[in-house]
């Protein structure tokens, strides 16, 4: 091996500390002279002796020095890309199948053993293939019911064997009974009000149980359209003066987001979504969590993508603070109301929390 570095030696100790702490997202590689391999700093392999570590800025530089890629941490991302293709193909197959494919069928299709395929799928989606398939069926059922289809037809079309199975697990499948999902808010009264806020227009909607929608930073028609899609058959009252107090609470939060936005809520979602939303409310103003950390808080460390989807479907932004979730590197990821607004909210919260 060539005893060379492509990173300034002055930074070696700093890089070594990142290796010792298995720093995720670090933008360099380290090689082990006694093993002839190079790894990501977060590699789960045992740490080498300090004198045997060398540092490089890219795979090509490490390979030019005579090192080969580690098979555990996959520093070139080759195995990760293959796995992503396999999982993407399996997901498409599940979504287009009338029934739930067996693990054996999916593994055979992928060309991997059942154990290897299961681990690969779970690592990339946070779910087992069966849980993923059940989620697909639930979305089909939800869509069919939202279009006003008969419960029996919707249940059969979504791939469920019988209505009884759906009613037995309504909380985990829909978060409400199939009849309630089919009615789409029929028979319910939703009171709404608009106001100007620091981000543009703000819409708040409430049922008799509590706030069911908070949206902002879009034209009135877009915000109302979002609410109507969630409750297509509800009777909606606009410009309700009785919401003045609720609206003022939201406006006060937007101007000074120092404390939790404490409002009675009417949240409708699956049991998993409800768990994610409740957990989001535990993140204090001025703090953030990554999607991986949130998944751990929820009690399902592998369900990172499912957690992200639950954040994306949060109907009451601000009250359920999904803006406090960031990427694994601390970067601001997608936000329903725009990343610049997410950045502003977080900056305001950090400033106010630091001054308290």
N, C-alpha and C positions, 0 to 999 in steps of 0.2 A: 504494500500500500504506500502511496505517496503521503509523506507526513506534511500535509499542507492544509491551510485554512483559506477560505475565501471570504471570511468575515473578520473584520479587524480584531486583533487579539485583545485590544482594550476592553471589548465587550464580552469577552469569553466568560468571565465570572457571572455576569448578568444572565447570559444564556444558560450557563450551567444551573443556576438557581431555578430557571424556568423548567429545565429538564427534571430536576429533583422534585418540583411541585407538579409535574405533569401538566403544564400550562396548556389548556385547550386553545386552539386558534393561533398559536405562535407561528410566526412567518419565517421559520428557519428549520433546518434538519440537523440532527446530530448523528455521527457515525461512531461505531465501536471498533477500534483497531483490532482487538483480539477476535472478533466475530466476523469482521469483513462485511457488516451490514450497516445500513443507515435507516433512521427511524424518525417519526414525528415526535416532538417533545412529550405528547400525551400518550405515547405508546405504553401499554400495560406490562411490557417486559421488565424484568429486574433492571435496576439502574446499574450502569457500568462503574468501574473505578474512574475517578476524575482524570487520572493520567491517560486513560484509554479513550477518552471522548474527543471527537473532532467536530467542528461545526461548519455547515454549508448552507448556502442560500437557496439552492434548488436541487432537484434530483439529478439533473444533467451534470452539475458540478461534482456532486458526490460520486456519481458513476465514472466521471472522468478521472477521479482520484482512486478508482479501483473498488468501490463499494457497491454492493447490490441491495435492492430494496427489501425491507423487512416484510415478511408474510403476515405478521400479526396486525400491524398498524397501517399497512398498505399506503406508504407515503406518496406513491404516484397516483393513487385513486383508481387503479385499473380494476381491482376486484369490486370496488364500490360501484363503478359504472356498470359492470356486468350484473351485479346484484340489483341495481336500479332497473335495468332492462328486464330482468327476470320478474321482479315484483310488479313492474308496470304491466307486463304481459299477463301475469296472473290476475291482477286487479281488473283488467279489461275483460278477461275470460269470466270472472265472477260476475261482473256487472252485466254481461250479456247472456248469462245462463238463466234458464227458467227456474232451476232448482239450485240449491247450495252444492257446489262441487265438493267431492270428498278430498281429504288431504292427500290420499294416495293418487287421485287423478291429477291434482295440481302439481304434486312432486314429480310424477312421471312426465308431465308436460314440460316441466322446467329442466329435466335431465339430472336433477339432484336427488339425493336420498330424502326420505320424509323428514328426518331430523334436521338435515342441513337446510332444506327448503323452509321448514317451519321457523327456524331461527332467523334465516335471512328475511323472511316476510315480516316477522315480528320486530326485528331490528329497524326495518325501514318504515313501517307503518304504525308501530306501537300497538298493533292488534294481531290476534291470531286470524288466519284466513276465515274461520267460521264467524268470528266477531265482526270482521269486515263485511262478510256476506250478509249477516243479520242487519248491519247498518244500511246496506244497499236495499234490502227488503223493506226496512222501515221507511226509507226515503221514498220508495215506490208507493208504499201504502199512504204515506202522508200526501204525496202529490195527487194520487187518485181520489183521496177523500176531500182534498182541498178543491178539486174540480166538481165536487158534488155527486160523485158516483155512489151507488148503493154500497153499503158496508160489505155485504157478502161478495159482490163483484170485485171490490177493491182488495179485499183480503185474498181472494183467489188469484187475482191478477198480479199481486205482489209476491206470490209464491208461498203463502202460508197455507198449511194444510187445512185449517179450520178456524172459524171465528173464535172458538173457545180458547185456542192457544193465544190469540191476540189479546183477548180480554183478561187472560190470566197474567199477562206481562205488560199491561198497558203502560205502567210507569216507565219501564225500561225501553219500550218500543216507541211510544209517542209522547209520554208525559201527560196524557189525558186519554179518555175513552175514545174509541173510534168514532162514536156518534158525535162527540164534541168536536173532534178534528174535522169531521165531515161538515158540520154546521158552520165551521169557519167563523165563529163569533155570532152566528144567527141568534137573535133573541137577546143579544147583549147590547148595552149602551156604552159607547166609548166617548168620553168628553175630551176635547182637544183645545189647545190654545197655542197661538204663535207669539213670538216676541223677537226683538233684535238682541243679539248677544255679541260679544267680542269677535266671534267667528262668522258672523252673518246672521242668518235666520235660525231660529230655534223652535222646534215643535215638541210639545209634551202631550202624551195621551194617557188617560187613566180609565180604569174600569171601577166597579164598585169595590174591588179588592185592593187596588193600588195602581201605581204607575206601571203601564205596560209598554210604553215606548218613549224614548228620548232620542231625537235626531237633530243634527245641526249642520250648518255650513253648506246647505244646498238650497235651491229655490223651493218655494212653498209647495209647488205641484209635485216635485220629486220627493219631498219629505212625506207629504200626505199619501203619495202613491206607495211608498214603502210601508206605511202603516196599513193601508187598505189591503196590500198583498198578504199581510200577516193576519188580518181579520176581514176577509173578503165579504162576509155577509152581516157584519155588525152594523148597527145604526150608529153613525158618527155625528156627534154634535160639535160644531166648530165655534171658536171664540167664546168658550164658556168662562164667564167671569168668576165662577167658583174656583177656578184653577189659579187664581192670582197668587195665593200663598205658595202653592207648589212651584209655580213658575219663578217666583222671587227666590225661593230656596236654590233652584238650579242656577239662576243668574248670579246669585251671591257666590256659589261654588266656582263658577267660571271666572269670576273676577278675583277671587281669593281662595284657591283650592287647598286650604290648609287642613281641613278636617274632612271626615267622610261625608258623603252626600246621603244623609239619613232620611230616607223616604219609604213609605209602605210600597212594596212592589208586588206586581202580579206577573210572575215569571212562568212561562210555559215552555217546556222542553223535556227531553228525555232525562232519565235519572242521572246519567253521566253528565249531560249539559248542566243540569241543576247543581251537581256537585262542583263542577268547574266554576260556575258563576258564584256560588257561595264562597269558594276558596279565594277567588279573585278579591272578594271584599275584605279578606284578611290582610292584603298588602297595604301597608300604611302609606299615606301621602308622603312623597319625598323618597320613596323606596321603589325599586324595580325587582322583578324576577325574570329569569329566562323561561322559555317554554319547558325546558327540561326540568327546571326547579319547580315550576308549577305542576308538572306531571307527578313529581315526587310528592308534593304537598297534597295532591288529589288522592295519592295512594296507588298510582299506577305509573311507575317510572318509564315504562316503555311506550305509553300512550301519548307521545309528544305531538304527533300529527292530529290525533283526535282532540287533544287539548286545544291546539291551534284552531281547529275547525269550530270548536265550541266558543272560543273567543270571537271568531269572525261572525258568529250568528247571535252574539249578545244583543238583545233588543233594547237595552236600557244603558247606553253608554253613559259614562260618568258615575251613575249610581252603582254600576258594576264596572269597576275601573280596569277594563282590558287594555287601556293605554299604558298601564304600568308593567306590561310584559314586553320584553325585548329579545333580540336574537342572542345566540350563544356567545357571540363576540361583543355583546353590549350594544350592537347597532340597532337602529330603529327599523323594524320591519313593517309590513303593510298594516294600515289602520283604516277602518271603514270610512272615517271622516277625513282622511288625508294625513300623511306622515308629518308635514309641517305643523299641523295642529297638535299632533301627538308630541312633537318636540317642544312646542310652546307650553303645553300642559305640564310636561315633566319638568321643564325648566322653572316654571312658576312654583310647582310643588317643592322642588329641591330648595329653591330660594327661601320660601316661606318656612319650610321645615328647619332650615339652617338658622333662621332668625328667631325661632321660637324658644 
